[in-house]
């Protein structure tokens, strides 16, 4: 291992003290360290600053200090470069994070001794087609949301899978998610939890105006086309709940498996089911 990169959520005030301690621990172990310039300026280590878009040139692993949102945002930013990511949880749920700030020395030792595994999580590629023209594209780790605005009337989503008509959903919208995203927005809309090592795409209607509209689990190699209709223009596309794009009536949204992946560092003894029990069900034992 030659170097570790550090990225932090600047809105988490605790991030600066954790970053300082992490730099100290890594330097003590004679490991190369590169820090996002925002973090570097806050902790007075500008000599270690490096833009995130240059991390792939020198960094082997990235430590992310923040919550799940911080990790997901970084995953999109480095999507073309599958650098393993270790999440240090400074948020509330921390479903994707593997370590806590109080465990930093132990986490550093485990990383440097190779006592971890890497899970490759599939991502989604989405593009918006308007009047036959491709006008927008994005990559997502969790999900792609198609929805009406806060005060708009319902939206109609006609869904096709590999050119085969599936159904038309009337309601608040539609969520297309990865297995990683199955424990996020999709879950709150009534979708199933899918283990992350199954490659699949989930289709979850949001507040559908039909009792027969149910979530679907589709093979990851199929392409989803959604054509939207509504009696209003308050329509939008969301990427991982973080990025938004204004949609128009008759827009077509194409969603498929991305060629990019997100590589998450996990401890070998910690199973996905344990995380579900502790994070989602509040089990302590």
N, C-alpha and C positions, 0 to 999 in steps of 0.2 A: 504494500500500500504506500502510495507516495503523498497523497494529500486529501484533506477533508475540507469541504466547504460548509459555511454556516450562513443560514438565512433565518430571519426573524420577522415576526409581525411587529411593526413599529408602534402599533396601538396597544400592545401588551407591555406595560411598564416593567414588569418582572423580567422581560426578555433581556434587558441590558445586563443585569447582574448574572443571569444564567449564561449569557454569551461570554462575559468576562471569565467566569469560572471554567467554561468549556475551553476557551483559548488557553487558559493556564494549564489545564490538565493535558491538553494535546501537545503544547510546547514542552511540557515536562517529559512527555514520552518521545520527544524529538520527531513529531509528526508535522508535515507541512500543513499550514492552515491558510485558507482564503475566506474572506468575509464579504458578504454583500455590503456595498459602500454605505448604505443607510446604517447598518449595524456598526460598521467600522467607525463612522463619524461619531456615533453616540458613545462608544466605549473608548475612544481615543486611540484606535489602532489603525490609522489610515494607511500605514505601510502594508497592511494585509488586505486592503480593499481590492475587490475584483468584480466587475459587472457580472450579473448572473448569466448573461448570454455568452460569457467566456468561460464559465465553469467547466463545460464539457472538455475543454482543452487540457485541463490540468487536474481536475478533481475526480476522485474515485468514489466518494460517498458524500452525500449532503445531509447535514443535521438541520432539521427544521424546527425552530422554536416558535410555538403558537398552537392554535387549535386545528381542527380538521380543515377549516376553510383556508388557512394559510398553506397547509400541505397540498390541498387540491389546486390552489392557484399556482403554486410552484410546479406541480405536475404538468399542468397545461403549458407553462412557460418553457419547460425543458423537454417537452414531449418527444422531439426528434432524437433526444439523447437519453437512453435508458440508464441514467445514473441512479444507483440504489439510494433510497431516501429513508432516513430514520427520523420519525416524528418524536419530538420532546413535547409533551402535552402541557400547554399553558392555558388551555381553554376549559370548557365545561365537560363535554362528553369525551372528546379525545378518542373516538372510535378507531381512527386510523393510526393514531400514535402508539408507539410501543414502549415508551419510557416516560418517567416523571422527573422533574428537576432534581428531586432529592436522590435519585439513582444515578446521577451523572458519572461519578467515578466508576461505578460498576458497568454502566453502559459503554463507556470508553474502553475499558479493559476487554469487554466482550467483543466489541467491534475489532479491536486491534489483534485479538487472538483468533478471530474468525468464528466465534461461537454464535452464529446466527444463520438464518436462511433468507432467501430472497423470493418473494412472491411477485410474479408478473401479472399485473392486473390489466385487463383489456380496456381500451378507450373507444369512444365513439367519434366518428367524423360526421358533421352535419353541414348541409349547404342549403341555401334558400334560392329557389328559382322563381323569377317573376317575369311573366310574359315571355318565357322561353330563354331568359338570360340568367346566368349564374351571378348573383349579386352579393352573396355573403357566404362565408364558411368559417367553421370553428371546430375545435376538438374539445371533448369533455371526458372527464374521468368518472363522474357520477351520473349525470343525466342531462337530457335535453328536454326542456319544458315548452309546451305550446299552450298559451292560455289567453283568456280575456283579461282586461284590466279590472281594476277594483269595482268600477261602477258600470261596466259594460254588460249587456245582456249575454246570453249564452253563445258559445262558439260551436260550430259544427266541424268535426274533423273526419274526413273520409280517408280510410287507411287501406293501403295496398301493400302486399308483401311479395316482392319479386313479380310485380305486375298482376298478381292475383288479388281481387277485391276481398277484403276481410270484413269490414263493417264501417258504419258511420256512427260516430259518437257525438251526441249532443250533451253539452254540459259546460263545466268551467274550463275544460281543456284536456290535455293528454301529456303523460310523462313517458319518455322513452329512456330507459336506464340500463346501466351495466350491472352485473352482480355486486360490484362495489357500491353502486348507488342504490341497491335494493334496501339498504338500511337507512336511507335518507328520505328525500321527498316522496319517493314511491311508497315507502312503508307507511308514511302518514296518510297517504291516499288509499290505503287498503291493499297495497301490493304485497307479494310474498317476499320472505327473506331467502335469498339465493346464496349458497356458499360461493366464495370468490374464485375457487379453482374450477368452477364450471363456466365455460364460455357460452354465454347466452345473452339475449337482448329482451328486456322486459317492457311490456306495453301496458301502462296503467292509466285508465280513464280517471279524471278528477271530477268528483261530484256529478256523475252521469245522470241524465234524466231518463234512466231506464234501469229497472231492477235486474235485467238480464245482461247488462254490460259488466264484464268481469276482466280482470287482468289476464294477459297472455304472456307466456314464456316462449320465445322464438329462438331458433338456431342462430348462432352468431354470424353465420356466413350469409344470412339473408338480408336484403336491402328493403328498408321501409320507406314508403312514400306517403306523405300526409298532405292532403289538399284541404285548405281551410276556407270556411264560409261563415258569414255573420251578417247581421243587419246593422253593424256599427263598425267603426275603425279602431276600436280600443283593443288591439291585438298585439301580442308580443311573443318573442322567442327568448328563452333564458338558457344559459349554459352554466351548469353546475350551480345554479341559483346566484351566480356572481356577475355574469355578463348578460346584458340585454340587447335585443335588436327589435326594432319596430317592424311588424308584419302588416300586410294588406290582404284584403279579401282576394281569394283565388291564388294566393301564393302556394307553392309546392315546397315542402320541406323533405329533403332526402337524408336519411340517416342510415349509416352502415358502420360496420366495425372499422376502426382506424388501424392503419398499419403500425401506429405507435403504441407503446405500452407504458405503464407506470410500474417501476420496480420498487416494492416496499420491503424494508428490512423487518423481519419478524424474529422473535426468540423461538427457538425450536420447541420448547416445552409448553408454549402458550397457544392453545387451539382457538380456532374461530368460534367454536361453540362456547368456550369459556368467556371470550370477549362479549358475545351476545348476552350471556347470563349476567355478567357483571355490569356491562355498560347500559344495556337496554332493560334488564329486569331488576337491576339493583341488588343482585346477589352479592354478598360479601365473602362467602366461603368458597 
